[in-house]
Amino acid sequence: MNKRKIINISLWSIVIISILLFVVIIIVEHSFSRNAASGLEIESQVAYKSFMNKIKM
């Protein structure tokens, strides 16, 4: 029980850190290149879908 709890917490921390990094990268990219905003939006949606699929597995 205790071991499972620790694993669960570490998994959630990894998920939260990766989402935060992802958001920071999007903000930085967006501020650097406003012209490529639409391309970035599509890219982020694709990355988000693949990320959610990884979590479901």
Long-range contacts (C-beta under 8 A, 24 or more apart in sequence): 15-55, 18-51, 22-47, 22-48, 22-51
